[in-house]
Every structure is written in C-alpha cells, then in structure tokens.
Amino acid sequence: MPPGSRPLVVINTADTAQNDLMADFVTIIGSFTARLYGRRRTKRKTEQVLAALQRNGNRREPEAGKSY
C-alpha cells in the first residue's frame, strides 16, 4: 500500500441476497412515505396561510419607514 493511503473495508450485514433486497425495498418505501407526508403537510400549511390572509385581508399593516 502506498504511504498515506488507507484500506477500504466494506461490510455487508445482509446474510442473503433476499435480505439485502428487502432492506433496499424498505428504504425505498420509507423514502416515498416521507415524501408523501411532506406534500400533505405543505398543502395543509398553505391552506392555513391562505385562510389567515383571507381573515385578515381587510386590515392593512402600516408601512414601515413611510413618513407624511
């Protein structure tokens, strides 16, 4: 081994190819689930912001720094 280099050790904890495939499948499903929950949360949050804007739409905040 050249000086300054380090060995690369790869450890595969799956006993069989089927276990490895199942672990990959669970990871993919978890990723898609997180993405779907994130979309739902974003939609709910957007609806809450729009509702708040509609409730408070008639009131206007004074503009900062504006002098008459």
TAKA-V35668 format. One record per backbone hydrogen bond with DSSP energy under -1.0 kcal/mol. NH is the residue of the N-H (numbers start at 1). CO is the residue of the C=O. Records with the same first field share a line. If there is no record, write none. Layout:
BEGIN
NH = CO  CO
END
This chain:
BEGIN
5 = 2
20 = 16
21 = 17
22 = 18
23 = 19
24 = 20
25 = 21
26 = 22
27 = 23
28 = 24
29 = 25
30 = 26
31 = 27
32 = 28
33 = 29
34 = 30
35 = 31
36 = 32
37 = 33
38 = 34
39 = 35
40 = 36
41 = 37
42 = 38
43 = 39
44 = 40
45 = 41
46 = 42
47 = 43
48 = 44
49 = 45
50 = 46
51 = 47
52 = 48
53 = 49
54 = 50
55 = 51
56 = 52
66 = 63
END
